[in-house]
Each structure stands twice: as structure tokens, then as C-alpha cells.
Amino acid sequence: MFLVLAAITLTVRLPHAPSIQDALPKDASAPQGGMRALFRHKAMVQLCVLGFVIFFACYGQFESGLSAYGVEAAGISPSTLGIALAANTAMIVIAQFAVLKFVERRKRSRVIAAVGLIWAFAWILAGYAGLGHGSQAMATAAFISTYALFGLGEAMLSPTVAPLVADLAPSGMVGQYNSAFALVKQLALAVGPAVGGPMGAALHAPYIVTFILFSLGMSLLAVRLGRRLTPVQNQPSLAKSPVIAQGGPAAAEPASANA
């Protein structure tokens, strides 16, 4: 199928796309981009660090470290792992309808910080499942709840993180910002299983403690990021506020002071 896709791609002929310079007025200069501009943008750099922690501590553990931990420490059967993954998906499907209204009225940094606390509690439940002294039924329920809580956090992050990347990008650099964040995401998804897999299979207590700390660190990083965001970047619903729309103090704050 990859060869079929390659053949189709080679046959595609696209019309010439005008450059950004062509679209600018004659007296305007092209926006200054490049990786140097991105690295100078402290809010974006902090968001990339936060993104690495997010994908390393949660998404990078689903099918590697957490699964190994469930089988080796909690005695979870492969079929129960399937139920846990189904609970994760079901939570995302159900929660997204309620979460969207909840998220859009709150600061993005606080939403991300709340997800960090939710995931820390999820890791505590995972610790109880594998390290506690309860019955197998209780361990199974705790492990499935861990995956469900991860799903709740995913539903909260989906409308929060990706739009924030686009809002931070200057004009003409949205693609570069999205690409940089995608690269960080893929690195975290590669490093996560490499680190979490062996730890989840053999180092049960250190594994749980490590990712509880990562989740709490995620909350701390989110709070620090919020201090670098403008009010509208942190809470887009403020753009509809009369104070912001009329150029009040929050809107008049220069972006360079926070970015």
C-alpha cells in the first residue's frame, strides 16, 4: 500500500503556489522566520517542553510501559488490557461533548495543569493496582480506571494544546510552529516506550513514582507557561469581551512582554 501511495503521489500535479512574498504589499517586507525566531520565543519553547512531558508521561506509556506494568505487577490478563483500552476510548467519546464547553471558558494553562493532576491520580490508581494488597477484582477496577482517567485528560487536552500552538505562531510561521511541536511529540512517543517499557516490566515502584512526578511536573510547567501568555492566548473567550475588543488594559499589553 505504501508503494501504491507513492505511485499516486508521483502522478499528482499541483498548480504553482504563490509565495508569502508575492502575497505581501509592495511596501511590506516578508516576516522574519526560521528556527532562531522560534527558539527566541520563550512561550513556544516552554510549550514544547510541556508537550514532551505530556506525550512522554501518558501517550508514550499506553501500549508499552503501562501495559507491561499491568501484566507483570497487577496480574492483568491481555483480554483485560483490551477492556482498559476500550474504557479509554469510550471516555474520550463520551467526555468530549461535555469537556468542550467546560474548556472554552477557562484558561488553557489551568486546563493543562488540571490534566496533570488528573493523570497523577491515575498513576496513583495504577500503583494501587500493582503494588496494593487488595483483591484481584479491585486491582482490575483500578487499572481500568487508570486508562479511563487518561482518556478524560486526552479529551481536555485535544481542544487546548494544538490551538495554542497556532495562536502562539506569528504570521507566516504557523507551519513551522506546528512542525516543531509535532517533532517534539514524535520524539516523546519514541522515548516514552523505550524508557517506560523496561521500567514497567521490572521496576514497578520506581515506574509509578517516576510518572506521578512527571504528571505533577506537567501541572507546574503549565502554570509557568500561563505567565508568559497574553490574556487572549491563555483564554480565547476573552476576545469576545467588550474590554478586550475595545482595547482595554488586557488587550493593550504588548505581546513582546510575554512572548
C-alpha positions as CSV (number, residue, x, y, z in Angstrom):
1,M,0.0,0.0,0.0
2,F,2.9,2.3,0.6
3,L,4.1,1.6,-3.0
4,V,0.6,2.4,-4.3
5,L,0.6,5.6,-2.3
6,A,4.0,6.5,-3.7
7,A,2.7,5.9,-7.3
8,I,-0.3,8.1,-6.8
9,T,1.7,10.8,-5.2
10,L,4.1,10.9,-8.2
11,T,1.2,11.4,-10.6
12,V,-0.2,14.5,-8.7
13,R,0.4,17.8,-10.4
14,L,-0.3,20.9,-8.3
15,P,-0.6,24.4,-9.7
16,H,2.1,26.9,-8.7
17,A,1.5,28.2,-5.3
18,P,2.4,31.9,-4.7
19,S,5.0,32.6,-2.1
20,I,4.3,34.7,1.0
21,Q,6.4,37.5,-0.5
22,D,4.1,37.5,-3.6
23,A,1.0,38.0,-1.4
24,L,2.5,40.9,0.5
25,P,2.0,44.5,-0.5
26,K,4.9,46.1,-2.4
27,D,5.9,48.3,0.6
28,A,5.8,45.4,3.1
29,S,8.6,43.1,4.0
30,A,8.3,39.3,4.5
31,P,8.0,38.1,8.0
32,Q,11.3,37.0,9.6
33,G,11.0,33.3,10.4
34,G,13.3,30.4,10.9
35,M,14.2,28.2,13.9
36,R,16.1,31.1,15.5
37,A,12.9,33.1,15.8
38,L,11.1,30.1,17.3
39,F,13.9,29.4,19.8
40,R,13.7,33.1,20.9
41,H,10.0,32.7,21.5
42,K,10.2,31.6,25.2
43,A,6.5,30.8,25.4
44,M,6.8,28.4,22.5
45,V,9.9,26.8,23.9
46,Q,8.1,26.2,27.2
47,L,5.1,24.8,25.4
48,C,7.4,22.3,23.5
49,V,9.0,21.2,26.8
50,L,5.5,20.8,28.2
51,G,4.4,18.9,25.1
52,F,7.3,16.5,25.5
53,V,6.3,15.8,29.1
54,I,2.6,15.3,28.1
55,F,3.3,12.8,25.4
56,F,6.1,11.0,27.3
57,A,4.2,10.6,30.5
58,C,0.8,9.5,29.0
59,Y,0.6,8.7,25.4
60,G,4.0,7.1,25.3
61,Q,3.0,4.6,28.0
62,F,-0.3,3.3,26.8
63,E,0.9,0.3,24.8
64,S,4.3,-0.1,26.4
65,G,5.2,0.6,30.0
66,L,1.7,0.7,31.4
67,S,0.7,-2.5,29.7
68,A,3.9,-4.3,30.9
69,Y,3.3,-3.0,34.4
70,G,-0.3,-4.2,34.3
71,V,0.6,-7.7,33.3
72,E,3.7,-8.1,35.5
73,A,2.8,-6.2,38.6
74,A,-1.0,-6.2,38.7
75,G,-1.6,-9.6,37.1
76,I,-3.9,-8.1,34.4
77,S,-4.7,-10.5,31.6
78,P,-4.3,-9.5,27.9
79,S,-8.1,-9.5,27.5
80,T,-8.4,-7.1,30.4
81,L,-5.9,-4.8,28.7
82,G,-8.3,-4.7,25.8
83,I,-11.1,-3.7,28.1
84,A,-8.9,-1.0,29.6
85,L,-8.1,0.4,26.2
86,A,-11.8,0.3,25.3
87,A,-12.6,2.3,28.5
88,N,-10.0,4.9,27.4
89,T,-11.7,5.3,24.0
90,A,-15.2,5.3,25.5
91,M,-14.2,8.1,27.9
92,I,-12.8,10.2,25.1
93,V,-16.0,9.7,23.0
94,I,-18.4,10.5,25.9
95,A,-16.4,13.2,27.6
96,Q,-15.6,15.3,24.6
97,F,-19.2,16.6,24.4
98,A,-19.2,17.9,27.9
99,V,-15.5,18.9,28.1
100,L,-15.5,21.3,25.1
101,K,-17.9,23.7,26.8
102,F,-16.0,23.4,30.0
103,V,-12.6,24.1,28.5
104,E,-13.5,27.0,26.3
105,R,-14.5,29.2,29.2
106,R,-11.3,28.6,31.2
107,K,-7.6,29.4,30.9
108,R,-5.7,27.0,28.8
109,S,-2.8,26.8,31.3
110,R,-5.2,25.9,34.1
111,V,-6.8,23.2,32.0
112,I,-3.4,21.6,31.2
113,A,-2.5,21.9,34.9
114,A,-5.7,20.2,35.9
115,V,-5.0,17.3,33.4
116,G,-1.6,16.9,35.1
117,L,-3.4,16.4,38.5
118,I,-5.9,14.0,36.9
119,W,-3.1,11.9,35.5
120,A,-1.2,12.0,38.7
121,F,-4.2,10.5,40.4
122,A,-4.5,7.9,37.5
123,W,-0.9,6.8,38.2
124,I,-1.7,6.5,41.9
125,L,-4.6,4.2,41.0
126,A,-2.2,2.2,38.8
127,G,0.2,2.0,41.8
128,Y,-2.6,0.6,43.9
129,A,-3.5,-2.0,41.2
130,G,0.1,-3.4,41.1
131,L,1.5,-2.6,44.5
132,G,-1.5,-2.6,46.7
133,H,-2.8,-5.6,48.7
134,G,-6.4,-5.5,47.6
135,S,-8.2,-8.3,45.7
136,Q,-7.7,-9.0,42.1
137,A,-11.1,-7.5,41.3
138,M,-10.1,-4.3,43.0
139,A,-6.8,-4.2,41.1
140,T,-8.5,-4.8,37.8
141,A,-11.1,-2.0,38.5
142,A,-8.2,0.4,39.5
143,F,-6.3,-0.4,36.4
144,I,-9.2,0.1,34.1
145,S,-10.0,3.4,35.9
146,T,-6.4,4.5,35.1
147,Y,-7.0,4.2,31.4
148,A,-10.4,5.9,31.7
149,L,-8.8,8.9,33.5
150,F,-6.1,9.1,30.9
151,G,-9.0,9.4,28.3
152,L,-10.6,12.2,30.3
153,G,-7.3,14.1,30.2
154,E,-6.9,13.5,26.5
155,A,-10.4,14.9,25.8
156,M,-9.4,18.0,27.8
157,L,-6.1,18.5,26.0
158,S,-7.4,18.0,22.5
159,P,-9.1,21.4,22.1
160,T,-6.4,23.1,24.2
161,V,-2.8,22.3,23.2
162,A,-3.0,22.3,19.4
163,P,-4.9,25.6,19.1
164,L,-2.4,27.2,21.5
165,V,0.5,26.3,19.2
166,A,-1.3,28.1,16.3
167,D,-2.1,31.1,18.5
168,L,1.5,31.5,19.5
169,A,2.8,31.4,16.0
170,P,3.5,34.8,14.3
171,S,2.0,35.4,10.9
172,G,3.7,33.2,8.3
173,M,5.2,30.8,10.8
174,V,2.2,28.6,11.7
175,G,3.5,25.7,9.7
176,Q,7.0,25.9,11.3
177,Y,5.5,26.1,14.8
178,N,3.2,23.1,14.2
179,S,6.1,21.1,12.7
180,A,8.3,21.9,15.7
181,F,5.6,20.8,18.1
182,A,4.9,17.6,16.0
183,L,8.7,16.8,16.1
184,V,8.7,17.1,19.9
185,K,5.6,14.9,20.1
186,Q,7.1,12.2,17.9
187,L,10.4,12.2,20.0
188,A,8.4,11.8,23.2
189,L,6.4,8.9,21.6
190,A,9.7,7.3,20.7
191,V,11.5,7.8,24.0
192,G,8.4,7.0,26.2
193,P,8.2,3.3,25.3
194,A,12.0,2.9,25.3
195,V,12.1,4.2,28.9
196,G,8.7,3.0,30.2
197,G,8.7,-0.5,28.8
198,P,11.7,-1.9,30.8
199,M,10.7,0.1,33.9
200,G,7.1,-1.0,33.8
201,A,8.1,-4.7,33.4
202,A,10.8,-4.8,36.1
203,L,10.9,-1.7,38.2
204,H,7.3,-1.4,39.4
205,A,7.5,1.1,42.3
206,P,10.1,3.4,40.6
207,Y,8.0,3.3,37.5
208,I,4.9,4.6,39.2
209,V,6.7,7.2,41.3
210,T,8.5,8.5,38.2
211,F,5.3,9.1,36.3
212,I,3.5,10.6,39.2
213,L,6.3,13.1,39.4
214,F,6.1,13.7,35.6
215,S,2.4,14.4,35.9
216,L,2.9,16.8,38.7
217,G,5.7,18.4,36.8
218,M,3.3,18.8,33.9
219,S,1.0,20.9,36.1
220,L,3.9,23.0,37.3
221,L,5.1,23.7,33.7
222,A,1.5,24.6,32.7
223,V,1.3,27.2,35.4
224,R,4.6,28.7,34.4
225,L,3.6,28.8,30.8
226,G,0.4,30.7,31.7
227,R,2.5,33.5,33.0
228,R,4.1,34.0,29.5
229,L,0.8,34.0,27.6
230,T,-1.3,37.1,26.8
231,P,-4.8,37.0,28.3
232,V,-6.4,36.1,24.9
233,Q,-3.8,33.4,24.2
234,N,-4.5,31.8,27.5
235,Q,-8.3,32.3,27.3
236,P,-9.6,32.9,23.8
237,S,-13.1,33.5,25.0
238,L,-11.8,36.9,26.3
239,A,-11.6,38.0,22.7
240,K,-15.4,38.4,22.8
241,S,-15.2,40.6,25.9
242,P,-16.0,44.3,25.4
243,V,-12.9,45.3,27.4
244,I,-10.6,43.3,25.2
245,A,-12.4,44.3,22.0
246,Q,-12.2,48.0,22.8
247,G,-8.5,47.9,23.5
248,G,-8.7,47.8,27.3
249,P,-5.6,47.1,29.5
250,A,-5.5,43.4,28.8
251,A,-5.6,43.9,25.1
252,A,-3.2,46.8,25.1
253,E,-0.5,44.7,26.7
254,P,2.3,44.2,24.2
255,A,2.9,40.6,23.1
256,S,6.6,41.1,23.3
257,A,6.4,41.5,27.0
258,N,5.1,37.9,27.4
259,A,6.5,36.1,24.4
